[in-house]
Each structure stands twice: as structure tokens, then as C-alpha cells.
Amino acid sequence: MLQSLGAKPMMFPTPVWVVGSYDAQGKPNLMTAAWCGICCSKPPCLNVSLRKATYSHGNIIARKAFTLSAPSVSQAREADYVGMVSGRDRDKFQATGLTPQASQVVDAPYAAEFPLVAECRLAQVVELGLHTMFVGEIVDLKADTAVLDAQGRPDMTKLAPFVFAPEVREYFAVGQSIGKAFAIGKSV
């Protein structure tokens, strides 16, 4: 029997992404976000929802661009850190030892060490209440060759992403493959 948990911003799991943006002085900044995901196939778009109080919110509005990077399990400490402190007060690249990399296609940075990055041009801004949803058109998707399979696609086991469980405030590694999509259901 299902038990009601009430209206909560909780759905297991949520992705862990790191948002990259520049401030007004051109200082690169990172912020961890979990309220995000793919929202359109054509044109390829994703969204990220941020509170107005965040430093990144103003940066994205001003620069009309952002990046979203998928850190690996081995980078969980850095990803957690950049979600706990504000870029107003700290240089997160300096504190974590991550390397700022300027996008060549949008006005936003990313951490060179993260294995997968989407470079996005701001396409739409939707005010939702406490959060603003930024829809970004993916201008380019970059991946470290070390996380690609023989066909040049990101390999989940090599990428080793992790997810966030909001209600329990914990990170979990993405597990093993359980079967091919659009195939395992054929036996029903």
C-alpha cells in the first residue's frame, strides 16, 4: 500500500550537476544543483532551477549563458563544496583546486576536470515561486575521451556519475546496468 508523504520537492533520484557562470567582473563561479534535467530534444535543451538568492542566478541572468557539468564519484567532495559556499565570498576554483575553463561557444566557464559538460545559451526564464527555472539550449556537449565508449558515446560506468536523495540529504553512486532501454520491456 502506498502512503502519502505530502507535497514535497522530492523524487528519487535527482542528478548532481555543477553550474558554471561568470559574475559581472568575469570571475568564474561554480554551484551544485539538483533541480535540473533534459527538457527538450529538438532543439536540445536542459533546465536548472535556482533560488534568486544564489550568486549564480544573477550571473546567468546577466550573461545569458551557463554550463552544466556532471562530476564523477571521485569528484563528489568538490561538487559538494561548491554547493555549500557562495561565490560572493569565496573563489571556489581556488578552494577546490579545479581548473576554470572558458567555453568557446557560450559566455560561461566550467571545471576542466569534470568529464561531461553541456554548454548552454539561455533560451527561457520561467519564474516558479521560490525558484527560477533557466532553460538552456545546448550549444555543445563535451566529454573527456576517457569516459567514452567505442562508438564515442558517454559510458555510464566510465563516467561514474552520482545522484542526490533530497529527503535524506545523501549522495549515491549510479549502479550497474539492468538491461537495454526499449528492449527489456518486450518480454512483457
Sine and cosine of phi, psi and omega as CSV:
sin_phi,cos_phi,sin_psi,cos_psi,sin_omega,cos_omega
0.00,0.00,0.69,-0.72,0.04,-1.00
-0.99,0.14,0.65,-0.76,0.03,-1.00
-0.93,-0.35,0.70,-0.71,0.03,-1.00
-0.93,0.36,0.73,-0.68,0.08,-1.00
-0.96,-0.30,-0.02,1.00,0.00,-1.00
1.00,0.06,0.00,-1.00,0.00,-1.00
-1.00,0.10,0.95,-0.31,-0.05,-1.00
-0.68,-0.74,0.47,-0.88,0.10,-1.00
-0.99,0.15,0.93,0.36,-0.10,-1.00
-0.64,-0.77,0.86,-0.51,0.15,-0.99
-0.54,-0.84,0.80,-0.60,-0.06,-1.00
-1.00,0.00,0.62,-0.79,-0.37,0.93
-1.00,-0.02,0.15,-0.99,0.12,-0.99
-0.92,-0.38,0.55,-0.83,-0.01,-1.00
-0.95,0.32,0.39,-0.92,0.15,-0.99
-0.95,-0.30,0.90,-0.43,0.02,-1.00
-0.83,-0.56,0.46,-0.89,0.09,-1.00
-0.90,-0.43,0.85,-0.52,-0.03,-1.00
-1.00,0.03,0.75,-0.66,0.07,-1.00
-0.93,-0.36,0.68,-0.73,0.04,-1.00
-0.42,-0.91,0.30,-0.96,0.11,-0.99
-0.96,-0.28,0.59,-0.81,0.12,-0.99
-1.00,0.07,-0.07,-1.00,-0.08,-1.00
-0.88,0.47,-0.47,0.88,0.01,-1.00
-1.00,-0.01,0.03,1.00,0.01,-1.00
1.00,0.07,0.20,0.98,0.05,-1.00
-0.97,0.24,0.79,-0.61,0.02,-1.00
-0.95,0.30,0.59,-0.81,-0.02,-1.00
-0.68,-0.74,0.48,-0.88,0.08,-1.00
-0.81,-0.59,0.50,-0.86,0.06,-1.00
-0.49,-0.87,0.71,-0.71,0.05,-1.00
-0.99,0.10,0.67,-0.75,0.01,-1.00
-0.61,-0.79,0.55,-0.83,0.03,-1.00
-0.87,-0.49,-0.27,0.96,-0.01,-1.00
-1.00,0.06,0.97,0.24,-0.06,-1.00
-0.34,-0.94,0.23,-0.97,0.03,-1.00
0.20,-0.98,0.07,-1.00,0.05,-1.00
-0.93,0.36,0.69,-0.72,0.00,-1.00
-0.79,-0.62,-0.12,0.99,0.04,-1.00
-0.37,-0.93,0.60,-0.80,0.02,-1.00
-1.00,0.01,-0.64,0.77,-0.05,-1.00
-0.63,-0.78,0.95,-0.31,0.01,1.00
-0.95,0.31,0.41,-0.91,-0.01,-1.00
-0.92,0.40,0.86,-0.50,-0.04,-1.00
-0.69,-0.72,0.46,-0.89,0.16,-0.99
-0.71,-0.71,0.21,-0.98,0.00,-1.00
-0.73,-0.68,0.43,-0.90,0.12,-0.99
-0.62,-0.78,0.70,-0.71,0.00,-1.00
-0.94,-0.35,0.82,-0.58,-0.04,-1.00
-0.79,-0.61,0.50,-0.86,0.12,-0.99
-0.96,0.27,0.54,-0.84,0.01,-1.00
-0.87,0.49,-0.45,0.89,-0.04,-1.00
-0.94,0.35,-0.28,0.96,-0.04,-1.00
-0.97,0.25,0.51,-0.86,0.04,-1.00
-0.89,0.46,-0.64,0.77,-0.02,-1.00
-0.89,0.46,-0.56,0.83,-0.01,-1.00
-0.82,0.58,-0.81,0.59,0.00,-1.00
-0.90,0.44,-0.60,0.80,0.02,-1.00
-0.88,0.48,-0.71,0.70,-0.03,-1.00
-0.91,0.40,-0.67,0.74,0.04,-1.00
-0.86,0.51,-0.72,0.69,-0.07,-1.00
-0.94,0.33,-0.65,0.76,-0.11,-0.99
-1.00,-0.07,-0.26,0.97,0.02,-1.00
0.86,0.51,0.53,0.85,-0.01,-1.00
-0.33,-0.94,0.37,-0.93,0.10,-0.99
-0.30,-0.95,0.26,-0.97,0.14,-0.99
-0.87,-0.49,0.44,-0.90,0.15,-0.99
-0.80,-0.60,0.84,-0.55,0.00,-1.00
-0.90,-0.43,0.56,-0.83,0.07,-1.00
-0.98,-0.21,0.96,-0.29,0.08,-1.00
-0.97,0.24,0.40,-0.91,0.07,-1.00
-1.00,0.03,0.26,-0.96,0.05,-1.00
-0.78,0.63,-0.63,0.78,-0.02,-1.00
-0.92,0.40,-0.21,0.98,0.00,-1.00
-0.93,-0.36,0.30,0.96,-0.04,-1.00
-0.88,0.48,-0.62,0.78,0.00,-1.00
-0.88,0.47,-0.71,0.71,0.00,-1.00
-0.91,0.41,-0.69,0.72,0.00,-1.00
-0.89,0.45,-0.65,0.76,0.03,-1.00
-0.91,0.42,-0.71,0.71,-0.02,-1.00
-0.85,0.53,-0.74,0.68,-0.07,-1.00
-0.94,0.35,-0.18,0.98,0.11,-0.99
-1.00,-0.06,-0.15,0.99,-0.05,-1.00
-0.98,-0.20,-0.36,0.93,-0.05,-1.00
-0.86,-0.51,0.38,-0.93,-0.02,-1.00
-1.00,-0.09,0.63,-0.78,0.09,-1.00
-0.92,0.39,-0.25,0.97,0.09,-1.00
-0.91,0.42,-0.54,0.84,-0.13,-0.99
-0.96,-0.27,-0.40,0.92,-0.13,-0.99
-0.68,-0.74,0.50,-0.87,0.17,-0.99
-1.00,0.00,0.98,-0.21,-0.10,-0.99
-0.93,0.36,-0.50,0.86,0.06,-1.00
-0.91,0.41,-0.72,0.70,0.00,-1.00
-0.90,0.44,-0.69,0.73,-0.04,-1.00
-0.90,0.43,-0.59,0.80,-0.08,-1.00
-1.00,-0.07,-0.30,0.95,-0.08,-1.00
0.99,0.14,0.10,1.00,0.06,-1.00
-0.96,0.30,0.43,-0.90,-0.07,-1.00
-0.97,-0.23,0.87,-0.49,0.05,-1.00
-0.94,0.34,0.74,-0.68,0.03,-1.00
-0.83,-0.56,0.82,-0.57,0.04,-1.00
-0.97,0.22,0.74,-0.67,0.12,-0.99
-0.92,0.39,0.57,-0.82,0.07,-1.00
-1.00,-0.02,-0.12,0.99,-0.09,-1.00
-0.86,-0.51,-0.32,0.95,0.06,-1.00
-0.69,-0.73,0.28,-0.96,-0.05,-1.00
-1.00,0.04,0.91,0.41,-0.02,-1.00
-0.36,-0.93,0.48,-0.87,0.03,-1.00
-0.99,-0.17,0.12,-0.99,0.17,-0.99
-0.51,-0.86,0.21,-0.98,0.06,-1.00
-1.00,0.07,0.85,-0.53,-0.06,-1.00
-0.86,0.52,-0.43,0.90,-0.06,-1.00
-0.98,0.21,-0.38,0.93,-0.02,-1.00
-0.95,0.31,0.71,-0.70,-0.17,-0.98
-0.98,0.21,-0.25,0.97,-0.02,-1.00
-0.60,-0.80,0.78,-0.62,-0.03,-1.00
-0.65,-0.76,0.70,-0.71,0.11,-0.99
-0.96,-0.28,0.81,-0.59,0.03,-1.00
-0.98,-0.18,0.85,-0.52,-0.20,-0.98
-0.82,-0.57,0.67,-0.75,0.15,-0.99
-0.99,-0.10,0.74,-0.67,-0.01,-1.00
-0.89,0.45,0.86,-0.52,-0.05,-1.00
-0.97,-0.26,-0.55,0.83,-0.07,-1.00
-0.37,-0.93,0.53,-0.85,0.06,-1.00
-0.83,-0.55,0.81,-0.59,-0.03,-1.00
-0.83,-0.55,0.89,-0.46,0.06,-1.00
-0.99,0.17,0.82,-0.57,-0.10,-0.99
-0.91,-0.43,-0.12,0.99,-0.13,-0.99
0.75,-0.66,-0.89,-0.46,0.03,-1.00
-0.91,0.41,-0.48,0.88,-0.04,-1.00
-0.92,-0.38,0.44,-0.90,0.16,-0.99
-0.93,-0.36,0.78,-0.63,0.05,-1.00
-1.00,-0.08,0.85,-0.53,0.07,-1.00
-0.98,-0.18,0.85,-0.52,0.08,-1.00
-0.99,-0.15,0.84,-0.54,-0.01,-1.00
-0.91,-0.42,0.75,-0.66,0.11,-0.99
-0.99,0.16,0.81,-0.59,-0.01,-1.00
-0.96,0.30,0.93,-0.38,0.01,-1.00
-1.00,0.07,-0.57,0.82,0.06,-1.00
-0.41,-0.91,0.51,-0.86,0.09,-1.00
-0.85,-0.52,0.83,-0.57,-0.02,-1.00
-0.90,-0.44,0.60,-0.80,0.04,-1.00
-0.66,-0.75,0.63,-0.78,0.12,-0.99
-0.90,0.44,0.73,-0.69,-0.02,-1.00
-0.86,0.51,-0.40,0.91,0.00,-1.00
-0.92,0.39,-0.31,0.95,-0.02,-1.00
-0.96,-0.27,0.17,0.98,-0.01,-1.00
-0.99,-0.11,0.51,-0.86,0.07,-1.00
-1.00,0.06,-0.07,-1.00,-0.05,-1.00
-0.89,0.46,-0.39,0.92,0.02,-1.00
-1.00,-0.05,0.07,1.00,0.01,-1.00
0.99,0.14,0.32,0.95,0.03,-1.00
-0.97,-0.25,0.52,-0.86,0.07,-1.00
-0.84,0.54,0.75,-0.67,0.02,-1.00
-0.98,-0.18,0.88,-0.47,-0.07,-1.00
-0.83,0.55,-0.62,0.79,-0.03,-1.00
-0.95,0.31,-0.52,0.85,0.05,-1.00
-0.98,0.18,-0.61,0.80,0.02,-1.00
-0.91,0.42,-0.65,0.76,0.01,-1.00
0.80,0.61,0.82,0.57,0.04,-1.00
-0.96,0.28,0.16,-0.99,0.08,-1.00
-0.69,-0.73,0.29,-0.96,-0.06,-1.00
-0.83,-0.56,0.25,-0.97,-0.05,-1.00
-0.90,-0.44,0.72,-0.69,0.11,-0.99
-0.97,-0.24,0.98,-0.18,-0.16,-0.99
-0.86,0.50,-0.68,0.74,-0.09,-1.00
-0.92,0.39,-0.56,0.83,-0.01,-1.00
-0.98,-0.19,-0.08,1.00,0.05,-1.00
0.81,0.59,0.83,0.56,-0.01,-1.00
-0.67,-0.75,0.46,-0.89,0.08,-1.00
-0.98,-0.18,0.55,-0.84,0.04,-1.00
-0.71,-0.71,0.65,-0.76,0.08,-1.00
-0.95,0.32,0.55,-0.83,0.07,-1.00
-0.96,0.26,0.71,-0.70,-0.12,-0.99
-1.00,0.07,-0.33,-0.94,-0.09,-1.00
-0.98,0.20,0.32,-0.95,0.06,-1.00
-0.93,0.38,0.66,-0.76,0.05,-1.00
-0.93,-0.38,0.00,1.00,0.04,-1.00
0.54,-0.84,0.22,-0.98,-0.02,-1.00
-0.98,0.19,0.73,-0.68,0.06,-1.00
-0.91,0.41,0.55,-0.83,0.00,-1.00
0.90,0.43,0.36,0.93,0.03,-1.00
-0.70,-0.71,-0.71,0.70,-0.08,-1.00
-0.92,0.40,-0.40,0.92,0.03,-1.00
-0.97,0.23,-0.18,0.98,-0.02,-1.00
-0.93,0.38,-0.31,0.95,-0.04,-1.00
-1.00,0.05,-0.02,1.00,-0.02,-1.00
-0.96,0.28,0.00,0.00,0.00,0.00
